[in-house]
Amino acid sequence: MVLRSLLARLLNSQQLIESLSETRLMRRAAQLTVASITRAQDAIRDAVRAAALGGGQQQQQQQQEQQQQRPGKSPQGDEQNPRSGPQ
């Protein structure tokens, strides 16, 4: 109980908090916290982009496969004629 009240008094001391915030240790802890949060946000953003692009790539791949299955058409849509060559 005594320890709890002592800690409560120390943590509610504005002067103590200001002096602790100016220490190298607390500044470094804050930098590491911000860096880890930023890395996590970037990883989440990359994962969302990959998921969004992955779905689009699958759709394009399916369209290309369908075009290749059509007789007489190339994936680019040009007609194939095996007899025609450079003239």
C-alpha positions in Angstrom: 0.0 0.0 0.0 2.8 2.4 0.9 4.6 1.6 -2.4 1.4 2.2 -4.4 0.8 5.6 -2.8 4.4 6.6 -3.3 4.3 5.6 -7.0 1.0 7.5 -7.5 2.6 10.6 -6.0 5.6 10.3 -8.2 3.7 9.7 -11.4 1.4 12.7 -10.7 4.4 15.0 -10.2 4.6 17.2 -13.3 8.2 18.2 -12.6 9.3 14.6 -12.3 7.5 13.6 -15.6 9.2 16.6 -17.4 12.6 15.7 -16.1 12.2 12.0 -17.1 10.9 12.9 -20.5 14.1 14.8 -21.2 16.4 11.8 -20.4 18.1 10.0 -23.2 16.5 6.7 -22.2 12.9 8.0 -22.5 13.6 9.7 -25.8 15.1 6.5 -27.2 12.1 4.5 -26.0 9.8 6.9 -27.7 11.8 6.7 -31.0 11.7 2.9 -30.9 8.0 2.9 -30.2 7.3 5.3 -33.1 9.6 3.3 -35.4 7.8 0.0 -34.6 4.4 1.5 -35.1 5.5 2.9 -38.5 6.9 -0.4 -39.6 3.7 -2.2 -38.6 1.6 0.4 -40.5 3.8 0.0 -43.6 3.5 -3.8 -43.4 -0.2 -3.7 -43.1 -0.4 -1.2 -46.0 1.8 -3.4 -48.2 -0.3 -6.5 -47.4 -3.5 -4.7 -48.3 -2.0 -3.5 -51.6 -0.7 -7.0 -52.4 -4.1 -8.5 -51.7 -5.8 -5.9 -53.9 -3.4 -6.3 -56.7 -3.3 -10.1 -56.3 -7.1 -10.2 -57.0 -6.6 -8.1 -60.1 -3.7 -10.2 -61.4 -5.8 -13.4 -61.0 -8.6 -11.8 -63.0 -6.1 -10.8 -65.8 -4.7 -14.3 -65.8 -8.1 -15.8 -66.2 -8.9 -13.5 -69.1 -5.7 -14.4 -70.8 -6.4 -18.1 -70.4 -9.9 -17.7 -71.8 -8.5 -15.8 -74.8 -5.9 -18.5 -75.4 -8.6 -21.2 -75.5 -10.5 -19.4 -78.3 -9.6 -20.9 -81.6 -8.2 -18.6 -84.2 -7.4 -15.8 -81.8 -4.2 -15.0 -80.1 -4.1 -13.4 -76.6 -3.6 -10.0 -78.3 -6.7 -10.5 -80.3 -5.0 -10.8 -83.7 -6.2 -13.5 -86.0 -3.7 -16.3 -86.5 -3.1 -17.6 -90.0 -0.3 -20.1 -90.2 0.0 -19.6 -94.0 0.5 -15.9 -93.8 4.0 -14.8 -93.4 6.1 -11.8 -94.2 5.1 -10.6 -97.7 
